Amino acid sequence: MSDMKKNDPRYGSLSHGDEQQLFEMIKRGASRRDVLKYFMASGATLAASGVLFGSATKAFAETPKMGGRLIMAGDQHGPNDTLDPALFTSAVDYFRGRMYYGSLTRLTDELGYEPELAEEVLSNDDATEWTFKLRKGVEFHDGKSLTADDVIYTMNRHLGEESVSKAASLVTMVDRWEKVNDHEVKAVLNSPNADLPIALGTFHFKILQEGTTDFSTAVGTGPYKVKEFAPGVRTIGTRFENFWGEGGYLDELEHYGIGDSTSRLNAFLAGDVDAMVNLPPKAIDQVQGTDGKDIWSLQAGAYVNITPRLDMEQSSNQHMWQAMQLLQDRQRLLKGVLKGQGSLGNDQPINAAYFDHCPDIPQRELDPEKAKWHWEQSGIGSTPVPVVAAEVAPGAVEQCLFMQREGQKIGANFDVKKVTTDGYWGAVWLKEPICVASWNMRPTANIMMTLAFEGSAAWNETRWNNDNFNQLLVDVRGETDPDARRQKYCDLQTMIHEENGMSLPVHRNYVDAAASYVKGRSNVPLNNFGGAESPVTLWRDA
């Protein structure tokens, strides 16, 4: 009740006993008339009694209820599904990781951070040392208490040349982790990084128990513990009764992938699943017009793109990829395919959703004449150019088909090969000379560019490597002058726009769908299902 009083000043005049009586009456199904009579008899006015009833009813309806089961449908799954956070690749991994693990920090809807397993985060003056004071009383699923040794073990898996972590590039500035005491650790950096606590709230830095090497299951500190995990099939979690925080309200939470968007939509409309990711834009009106079905939409900087490998002979021709960029029908993708749920892309990842977006880069448009000139310079002629595409996100396949259509007008022959999403990230992405990709937004421009464009990053999908870019990406982390910071971020984005080779025609919003009884939906704009943060807060209103 203290939270109710703090969040709604209209409860301030009620005694604790009156508060309890009010909520007990509503819980038992008391009518508006019953409540008005009760409070008017106590001396309240008719208007005040009515306000109290309305506010309390709404607050009671929004109070999480324990119990029940939800089934959440993702869009990608395959044999590379994993419970090892360092190896997470897809949205199903991220959601699953949030079910079973916790992090030192967690991200907010505004893309800041707040403490999670660390109850306090402190920095020295130049952001080269970060201290994390751990919560006491946090338990892993096997009953062991969280200590500094678990954090040190986890973080060391992301450091060093031998690290297999997909997010190792985000912590290359960390020289070492030190144990201060059983509940305090320190990160010592070799260069300033004010974004470190934000980076540690992203998907890959979930805290493991010291010595963990078996990832056939997950022993974490999250709100659910593993009941079933079958890679490429599904996972089921059951409530962890000793979860340290608020959340984990469901008896069971199931998550699995349905690769085909039509099948996923049909399963949702039929009630076979309770929520689905990546609602096809053409189905938005249908879902909005269906009783008991809601849209779960977040504005974001996510994007789809086409990635030529610059280290492969088949895809490294500069004139070829410049023509590909100029053949993108961006307006048609945004309006016709995404139904306006997004914004124009400009062949670099940082759109206006980011604080450090550079608005000065001229918008690249569909330009068949200029594309034709580049294509003629490429010397490729009518030789087929394979492009592998899968429906990894709305617009991913269409961007290729539109490019293919425009290319035919200038004599280019793009051979679009559509494949299934099942296993796509392990079998196709980063392997084929030219393929599509889909990227989630990251909380800062630096994190996004470090993860995907820094020369040695595991997910540098075009294999572009520019020494000036790599160094500037480090230097800007310690830049305190606003004008200098702005110019450096514009320089970084311009280099990607001009040199990286990828086509990025549109940024997309996250548009999911959920049954109306699915409550507690989160709104972190970094992934589907509220930034994959929702496992903690979801509950079912029966």
C-alpha positions as CSV (number, residue, x, y, z in Angstrom):
1,M,0.0,0.0,0.0
2,S,2.9,2.4,0.5
3,D,3.6,2.2,-3.2
4,M,0.0,3.2,-4.0
5,K,0.2,6.2,-1.7
6,K,3.5,7.3,-3.2
7,N,2.2,7.0,-6.7
8,D,-1.2,8.6,-6.2
9,P,-1.5,11.6,-3.8
10,R,-5.2,11.1,-3.5
11,Y,-4.6,8.3,-1.1
12,G,-2.6,10.6,1.2
13,S,-5.6,11.4,3.5
14,L,-6.5,7.8,4.2
15,S,-5.4,5.9,7.2
16,H,-3.7,2.6,6.8
17,G,-6.9,0.9,8.0
18,D,-9.0,2.8,5.5
19,E,-6.6,1.8,2.7
20,Q,-6.8,-1.8,3.6
21,Q,-10.6,-1.6,3.9
22,L,-10.9,0.0,0.5
23,F,-8.9,-2.6,-1.3
24,E,-10.5,-5.5,0.5
25,M,-13.9,-4.1,-0.6
26,I,-12.8,-4.0,-4.2
27,K,-11.2,-7.4,-4.0
28,R,-14.6,-8.8,-2.8
29,G,-16.4,-7.2,-5.7
30,A,-17.9,-4.2,-3.9
31,S,-19.8,-1.9,-6.2
32,R,-19.2,1.8,-6.6
33,R,-22.4,2.4,-4.6
34,D,-21.0,0.3,-1.7
35,V,-17.7,2.2,-1.6
36,L,-19.4,5.6,-1.8
37,K,-21.7,4.8,1.1
38,Y,-18.8,3.5,3.2
39,F,-16.6,6.6,2.8
40,M,-19.5,9.1,2.9
41,A,-20.5,7.6,6.3
42,S,-16.9,8.4,7.3
43,G,-17.3,12.0,6.4
44,A,-15.9,12.1,2.9
45,T,-17.7,14.0,0.2
46,L,-19.5,12.3,-2.7
47,A,-16.8,13.6,-5.2
48,A,-13.9,12.5,-3.0
49,S,-15.5,9.1,-2.5
50,G,-16.0,8.7,-6.3
51,V,-12.3,9.6,-7.0
52,L,-11.1,7.2,-4.4
53,F,-13.2,4.4,-5.9
54,G,-12.0,5.0,-9.4
55,S,-8.3,5.4,-8.5
56,A,-8.3,2.3,-6.3
57,T,-10.1,0.2,-8.9
58,K,-7.6,1.1,-11.5
59,A,-4.6,0.5,-9.2
60,F,-6.0,-2.8,-8.1
61,A,-6.5,-3.9,-11.7
62,E,-2.9,-3.1,-12.5
63,T,-1.5,-4.9,-9.5
64,P,0.4,-8.0,-10.7
65,K,-1.3,-11.3,-10.0
66,M,0.5,-14.5,-9.2
67,G,0.0,-17.7,-11.2
68,G,-1.0,-18.7,-14.7
69,R,1.0,-19.5,-17.8
70,L,2.0,-17.6,-20.9
71,I,3.4,-18.8,-24.3
72,M,5.5,-16.3,-26.2
73,A,6.3,-16.9,-29.9
74,G,9.6,-15.6,-31.3
75,D,10.4,-15.7,-35.0
76,Q,13.8,-17.4,-35.1
77,H,15.2,-20.5,-33.6
78,G,17.6,-23.3,-34.5
79,P,20.3,-25.7,-33.3
80,N,22.6,-22.8,-32.2
81,D,20.1,-21.7,-29.5
82,T,22.1,-21.5,-26.4
83,L,22.0,-20.8,-22.6
84,D,25.5,-19.4,-22.7
85,P,25.0,-15.6,-22.5
86,A,28.4,-14.9,-24.1
87,L,27.2,-16.7,-27.2
88,F,23.7,-15.2,-27.5
89,T,22.9,-14.2,-31.1
90,S,19.2,-14.0,-31.7
91,A,16.1,-12.5,-30.0
92,V,15.1,-15.9,-28.7
93,D,18.4,-16.1,-26.9
94,Y,18.0,-12.7,-25.3
95,F,14.5,-13.4,-24.1
96,R,15.5,-16.8,-22.7
97,G,18.5,-15.2,-21.0
98,R,16.3,-12.7,-19.2
99,M,14.1,-15.6,-17.9
100,Y,17.0,-17.4,-16.2
101,Y,19.8,-14.8,-15.5
102,G,20.4,-11.4,-13.9
103,S,22.9,-8.7,-14.7
104,L,24.9,-6.1,-12.7
105,T,22.7,-3.4,-14.2
106,R,19.5,-3.3,-16.1
107,L,18.4,-0.8,-18.8
108,T,15.5,1.6,-18.5
109,D,12.8,2.6,-21.0
110,E,14.8,5.8,-21.5
111,L,18.0,3.8,-22.3
112,G,19.7,4.7,-19.1
113,Y,20.6,2.1,-16.5
114,E,19.8,1.3,-12.9
115,P,21.4,-1.2,-10.5
116,E,20.2,-4.8,-10.5
117,L,22.5,-7.4,-9.0
118,A,24.8,-4.5,-8.1
119,E,22.9,-2.3,-5.7
120,E,25.3,0.6,-6.1
121,V,27.5,1.6,-9.1
122,L,30.3,4.2,-8.6
123,S,32.9,5.7,-10.9
124,N,36.1,7.7,-10.4
125,D,36.3,11.2,-11.9
126,D,37.5,10.2,-15.4
127,A,35.5,7.0,-15.7
128,T,38.5,4.7,-15.8
129,E,37.5,2.8,-12.7
130,W,34.0,1.5,-11.9
131,T,33.0,-0.1,-8.6
132,F,30.0,-2.4,-8.3
133,K,28.6,-3.1,-4.8
134,L,26.6,-6.4,-5.0
135,R,23.3,-7.1,-3.3
136,K,23.4,-9.4,-0.4
137,G,21.0,-12.3,-0.1
138,V,20.8,-13.0,-3.9
139,E,20.5,-16.7,-4.6
140,F,21.3,-18.8,-7.6
141,H,18.7,-21.5,-8.6
142,D,20.7,-24.2,-6.8
143,G,20.7,-22.2,-3.5
144,K,24.2,-20.8,-3.7
145,S,24.6,-17.1,-2.7
146,L,25.9,-14.6,-5.3
147,T,29.4,-13.3,-4.5
148,A,32.1,-11.3,-6.1
149,D,33.8,-14.5,-7.3
150,D,30.8,-15.2,-9.6
151,V,31.0,-11.7,-11.1
152,I,34.8,-11.9,-11.7
153,Y,34.4,-15.3,-13.3
154,T,31.6,-14.1,-15.6
155,M,33.4,-10.9,-16.7
156,N,36.7,-12.6,-17.4
157,R,35.0,-14.7,-20.0
158,H,34.6,-11.6,-22.1
159,L,38.2,-10.5,-21.8
160,G,41.3,-11.5,-23.8
161,E,42.2,-12.6,-27.3
162,E,40.9,-16.1,-26.6
163,S,37.4,-14.9,-25.6
164,V,34.5,-16.4,-27.6
165,S,32.1,-13.7,-26.4
166,K,30.0,-12.1,-29.1
167,A,30.1,-8.8,-27.1
168,A,33.8,-8.8,-26.2
169,S,34.3,-5.7,-28.3
170,L,32.1,-3.7,-25.8
171,V,34.6,-4.3,-22.9
172,T,38.0,-4.1,-24.7
173,M,38.8,-1.1,-22.6
174,V,38.6,-3.1,-19.4
175,D,42.1,-4.0,-18.3
176,R,41.0,-6.2,-15.4
177,W,38.4,-7.0,-12.9
178,E,39.4,-6.9,-9.2
179,K,37.7,-8.4,-6.2
180,V,37.5,-5.8,-3.4
181,N,35.6,-8.1,-1.0
182,D,32.9,-10.8,-1.2
183,H,30.3,-8.2,-2.3
184,E,32.3,-5.6,-4.2
185,V,34.2,-5.7,-7.5
186,K,36.0,-3.1,-9.5
187,A,36.6,-2.8,-13.2
188,V,39.9,-1.1,-14.1
189,L,40.0,0.4,-17.6
190,N,42.8,1.4,-19.9
191,S,40.8,4.2,-21.4
192,P,37.7,6.2,-20.1
193,N,34.3,4.7,-20.8
194,A,31.2,6.4,-19.3
195,D,29.0,3.8,-21.1
196,L,30.4,0.8,-19.2
197,P,27.4,0.3,-16.8
198,I,25.0,0.6,-19.8
199,A,27.0,-2.0,-21.8
200,L,26.9,-4.4,-18.8
201,G,23.1,-4.1,-18.9
202,T,22.9,-5.5,-22.4
203,F,22.1,-9.1,-23.4
204,H,25.5,-10.9,-23.1
205,F,26.7,-9.9,-19.6
206,K,24.4,-12.1,-17.6
207,I,26.0,-13.3,-14.3
208,L,27.0,-16.9,-14.1
209,Q,27.9,-19.0,-11.2
210,E,31.7,-19.3,-10.8
211,G,33.1,-22.2,-12.8
212,T,30.0,-22.8,-15.0
213,T,30.9,-24.7,-18.2
214,D,27.8,-26.8,-18.8
215,F,25.1,-24.9,-20.6
216,S,22.7,-27.7,-21.2
217,T,20.7,-25.9,-18.5
218,A,21.0,-22.5,-16.7
219,V,21.7,-22.0,-13.1
220,G,21.2,-18.2,-12.8
221,T,19.6,-15.6,-10.5
222,G,16.7,-14.8,-12.7
223,P,13.0,-15.0,-11.9
224,Y,12.5,-18.4,-13.6
225,K,14.5,-21.7,-13.5
226,V,14.8,-24.1,-16.3
227,K,12.2,-26.8,-16.6
228,E,12.9,-27.6,-20.3
229,F,15.4,-26.4,-22.9
230,A,15.5,-27.9,-26.3
231,P,17.6,-25.9,-28.8
232,G,15.7,-25.2,-31.9
233,V,12.4,-26.2,-30.2
234,R,11.5,-24.4,-27.0
235,T,12.2,-23.5,-23.5
236,I,10.0,-23.6,-20.4
237,G,10.7,-21.8,-17.1
238,T,9.0,-22.2,-13.8
239,R,8.9,-19.6,-11.1
240,F,12.0,-19.4,-8.9
241,E,10.5,-19.0,-5.4
242,N,13.6,-17.4,-4.0
243,F,14.0,-14.8,-6.6
244,W,15.5,-11.7,-4.9
245,G,13.4,-9.0,-6.5
246,E,9.9,-8.1,-7.7
247,G,8.7,-10.1,-10.6
248,G,8.5,-13.7,-11.8
249,Y,4.7,-13.8,-11.3
250,L,3.8,-16.7,-13.6
251,D,3.8,-20.3,-12.7
252,E,5.3,-21.1,-16.1
253,L,6.7,-19.1,-19.0
254,E,7.2,-20.8,-22.4
255,H,9.1,-19.4,-25.4
256,Y,9.7,-20.8,-28.8
257,G,10.1,-19.7,-32.4
258,I,7.7,-19.8,-35.4
259,G,9.8,-18.8,-38.4
260,D,6.9,-18.2,-40.8
261,S,5.2,-14.9,-40.1
262,T,1.8,-16.1,-41.4
263,S,1.9,-19.2,-39.3
264,R,2.9,-17.1,-36.3
265,L,0.1,-14.7,-36.8
266,N,-2.5,-17.5,-37.2
267,A,-1.3,-19.1,-34.0
268,F,-1.7,-15.8,-32.2
269,L,-5.2,-15.0,-33.6
270,A,-6.3,-18.6,-32.8
271,G,-5.1,-18.2,-29.2
272,D,-2.4,-20.9,-29.5
273,V,0.2,-18.4,-28.3
274,D,-0.3,-15.4,-26.1
275,A,2.1,-13.0,-27.7
276,M,4.1,-12.9,-30.9
277,V,7.1,-10.9,-32.2
278,N,7.3,-8.9,-35.5
279,L,3.7,-8.6,-36.4
280,P,3.5,-8.3,-40.2
281,P,2.7,-4.6,-40.9
282,K,-0.1,-5.6,-43.2
283,A,-1.8,-7.3,-40.2
284,I,-1.7,-4.4,-37.9
285,D,-5.2,-3.2,-38.7
286,Q,-6.5,-6.8,-38.4
287,V,-5.1,-7.2,-34.9
288,Q,-6.3,-3.8,-33.8
289,G,-9.8,-4.7,-34.9
290,T,-9.8,-8.0,-33.0
291,D,-11.3,-8.0,-29.5
292,G,-8.8,-9.1,-26.9
293,K,-5.7,-8.5,-29.1
294,D,-3.3,-5.6,-28.6
295,I,-0.4,-4.0,-30.5
296,W,2.9,-3.8,-28.6
297,S,4.8,-1.2,-30.5
298,L,8.0,0.7,-29.7
299,Q,9.8,3.4,-31.7
300,A,13.4,2.4,-32.1
301,G,16.6,2.4,-34.1
302,A,16.4,-1.3,-35.2
303,Y,17.1,-1.9,-38.8
304,V,17.3,-4.4,-41.7
305,N,20.3,-4.3,-44.1
306,I,22.1,-6.1,-46.9
307,T,25.7,-7.0,-46.1
308,P,28.4,-7.6,-48.7
309,R,31.6,-9.2,-47.3
310,L,34.4,-6.9,-48.3
311,D,37.0,-9.7,-47.7
312,M,35.5,-12.0,-50.4
313,E,36.1,-11.7,-54.1
314,Q,32.4,-12.2,-55.0
315,S,31.3,-9.2,-52.9
316,S,34.2,-6.8,-52.4
317,N,33.6,-4.8,-55.7
318,Q,33.2,-1.2,-54.5
319,H,31.2,-0.1,-57.5
320,M,28.9,-3.0,-57.1
321,W,27.9,-2.2,-53.5
322,Q,27.7,1.5,-54.2
323,A,25.1,0.6,-56.9
324,M,23.3,-1.6,-54.5
325,Q,22.9,1.3,-52.1
326,L,21.6,3.5,-54.8
327,L,19.0,0.9,-55.9
328,Q,17.2,0.9,-52.6
329,D,13.6,2.1,-52.8
330,R,13.6,3.4,-49.2
331,Q,10.3,5.3,-49.4
332,R,8.4,2.3,-50.7
333,L,9.9,0.0,-48.0
334,L,8.9,2.4,-45.3
335,K,5.4,3.3,-46.5
336,G,4.4,0.2,-48.4
337,V,6.0,-2.6,-46.4
338,L,6.4,-1.2,-42.9
339,K,3.2,0.8,-43.1
340,G,5.1,3.8,-41.7
341,Q,6.3,1.9,-38.6
342,G,9.8,3.1,-38.8
343,S,12.0,5.7,-40.5
344,L,14.3,6.1,-43.6
345,G,17.7,4.5,-43.3
346,N,20.8,6.2,-44.6
347,D,23.4,3.3,-44.8
348,Q,24.6,3.9,-41.3
349,P,23.1,2.6,-38.0
350,I,22.6,5.7,-35.9
351,N,19.2,7.2,-36.5
352,A,17.4,9.9,-34.6
353,A,16.4,7.5,-31.8
354,Y,20.0,7.8,-30.6
355,F,21.3,10.8,-28.6
356,D,24.5,11.0,-30.8
357,H,22.7,10.9,-34.2
358,C,24.3,13.1,-36.8
359,P,21.7,14.9,-38.9
360,D,24.2,16.4,-41.3
361,I,24.8,13.4,-43.6
362,P,22.8,13.8,-46.8
363,Q,20.0,11.3,-47.3
364,R,20.9,8.7,-49.9
365,E,17.9,8.2,-52.3
366,L,16.9,5.8,-55.0
367,D,19.0,7.0,-58.0
368,P,18.9,4.5,-61.0
369,E,21.1,6.7,-63.2
370,K,23.9,7.0,-60.7
371,A,23.5,3.3,-59.9
372,K,23.9,2.4,-63.6
373,W,27.1,4.3,-63.8
374,H,28.6,2.4,-60.8
375,W,27.3,-0.9,-62.2
376,E,29.0,-0.3,-65.5
377,Q,32.2,0.6,-63.7
378,S,32.0,-2.7,-61.7
379,G,32.4,-4.8,-64.8
380,I,30.0,-7.4,-63.6
381,G,27.5,-6.9,-66.4
382,S,24.7,-9.5,-66.4
383,T,26.5,-12.1,-64.4
384,P,24.2,-13.3,-61.6
385,V,25.0,-11.9,-58.1
386,P,23.6,-14.2,-55.4
387,V,21.9,-12.5,-52.4
388,V,20.7,-14.8,-49.6
389,A,17.5,-13.5,-47.9
390,A,15.3,-14.7,-45.0
391,E,12.4,-13.1,-43.2
392,V,14.5,-12.2,-40.2
393,A,12.5,-9.1,-39.7
394,P,9.8,-7.2,-41.6
395,G,11.3,-5.7,-44.8
396,A,14.3,-8.0,-44.8
397,V,13.3,-9.9,-47.9
398,E,11.4,-7.0,-49.6
399,Q,14.6,-4.9,-49.6
400,C,16.2,-7.5,-51.8
401,L,13.3,-7.9,-54.1
402,F,13.0,-4.2,-54.6
403,M,16.7,-4.0,-55.3
404,Q,16.4,-6.9,-57.8
405,R,13.6,-5.1,-59.6
406,E,15.4,-1.8,-59.8
407,G,18.6,-3.6,-60.8
408,Q,16.9,-5.2,-63.8
409,K,16.3,-1.7,-65.2
410,I,20.1,-1.0,-65.4
411,G,21.2,-4.5,-66.4
412,A,22.1,-5.9,-63.0
413,N,21.1,-9.5,-62.2
414,F,20.6,-10.0,-58.5
415,D,19.7,-13.6,-57.8
416,V,17.7,-13.5,-54.6
417,K,17.7,-16.8,-52.9
418,K,15.1,-17.0,-50.1
419,V,15.8,-19.4,-47.2
420,T,14.1,-20.2,-44.0
421,T,14.9,-18.4,-40.8
422,D,15.5,-21.6,-38.9
423,G,19.2,-21.7,-38.1
424,Y,19.9,-18.6,-40.3
425,W,22.2,-16.9,-37.9
426,G,24.5,-20.0,-37.6
427,A,24.4,-21.2,-41.2
428,V,24.1,-18.1,-43.4
429,W,24.9,-14.8,-41.6
430,L,28.6,-14.0,-41.5
431,K,29.3,-16.8,-44.0
432,E,27.6,-15.9,-47.3
433,P,29.2,-13.3,-49.5
434,I,26.0,-11.2,-49.6
435,C,23.0,-11.8,-47.3
436,V,20.5,-9.9,-45.3
437,A,20.6,-9.1,-41.6
438,S,18.4,-7.6,-38.9
439,W,19.9,-5.6,-36.0
440,N,18.4,-4.6,-32.7
441,M,19.0,-1.1,-31.4
442,R,21.6,-0.7,-28.7
443,P,21.4,1.8,-25.8
444,T,24.2,4.1,-27.1
445,A,25.7,5.0,-30.5
446,N,29.1,3.9,-29.3
447,I,27.9,0.5,-28.2
448,M,26.1,0.0,-31.5
449,M,29.1,0.9,-33.6
450,T,31.6,-1.0,-31.4
451,L,29.5,-4.1,-31.6
452,A,29.0,-4.1,-35.4
453,F,31.6,-1.9,-37.1
454,E,34.9,-1.9,-35.0
455,G,37.5,-3.7,-37.1
456,S,38.0,-6.8,-34.8
457,A,34.4,-7.1,-33.7
458,A,33.0,-10.6,-34.0
459,W,29.8,-9.3,-35.6
460,N,31.5,-6.9,-38.1
461,E,29.5,-8.4,-40.9
462,T,31.1,-6.7,-43.9
463,R,34.6,-7.2,-42.4
464,W,35.3,-3.5,-43.0
465,N,38.3,-2.3,-41.1
466,N,39.3,1.3,-40.8
467,D,42.1,2.3,-38.4
468,N,41.0,5.9,-38.1
469,F,37.4,4.7,-37.3
470,N,38.6,2.2,-34.7
471,Q,40.7,4.8,-32.9
472,L,38.1,7.5,-33.0
473,L,35.5,5.1,-31.5
474,V,37.8,4.8,-28.5
475,D,38.7,8.5,-28.3
476,V,35.1,9.7,-28.2
477,R,34.3,7.7,-25.1
478,G,36.3,10.2,-23.1
479,E,35.3,13.3,-24.9
480,T,33.7,15.9,-22.6
481,D,33.5,18.9,-24.9
482,P,29.9,18.8,-26.5
483,D,31.0,20.3,-29.8
484,A,34.0,18.0,-30.2
485,R,31.8,15.0,-29.2
486,R,29.2,15.9,-31.8
487,Q,31.8,16.3,-34.6
488,K,33.5,13.0,-33.7
489,Y,30.2,11.1,-33.8
490,C,29.4,12.7,-37.1
491,D,32.7,11.6,-38.5
492,L,32.2,8.0,-37.3
493,Q,28.7,7.9,-38.9
494,T,30.0,9.5,-42.1
495,M,32.8,6.9,-42.5
496,I,30.3,4.0,-42.2
497,H,27.9,5.8,-44.7
498,E,30.7,6.2,-47.3
499,E,32.9,3.2,-46.8
500,N,31.3,0.2,-45.1
501,G,29.5,-1.2,-48.1
502,M,26.2,-2.2,-46.5
503,S,22.8,-1.1,-47.7
504,L,20.6,0.0,-44.8
505,P,17.3,1.3,-46.3
506,V,15.0,1.5,-43.3
507,H,15.0,1.6,-39.5
508,R,12.0,-0.2,-38.0
509,N,9.9,0.0,-34.9
510,Y,9.4,-3.1,-32.8
511,V,5.8,-4.1,-33.6
512,D,4.7,-7.1,-31.6
513,A,1.2,-8.3,-30.6
514,A,-0.1,-9.6,-27.3
515,A,-3.4,-10.8,-25.9
516,S,-5.1,-8.2,-23.7
517,Y,-4.6,-10.4,-20.6
518,V,-0.8,-10.3,-21.0
519,K,0.1,-7.6,-18.5
520,G,3.4,-6.2,-17.3
521,R,4.8,-5.6,-20.8
522,S,8.1,-3.7,-20.7
523,N,9.0,-0.9,-23.1
524,V,12.8,-0.9,-23.5
525,P,13.3,-0.2,-27.2
526,L,16.2,-2.6,-27.9
527,N,14.5,-5.7,-28.9
528,N,11.2,-7.4,-29.4
529,F,9.0,-8.0,-26.3
530,G,10.0,-4.7,-24.7
531,G,13.7,-5.2,-25.2
532,A,13.6,-8.8,-24.0
533,E,13.1,-7.3,-20.5
534,S,9.6,-8.5,-20.1
535,P,10.2,-12.0,-18.6
536,V,10.7,-10.3,-15.2
537,T,7.5,-8.3,-15.2
538,L,5.0,-10.3,-17.2
539,W,1.8,-11.5,-15.5
540,R,-1.5,-12.9,-16.6
541,D,-4.8,-11.2,-15.8
542,A,-7.2,-14.1,-15.6
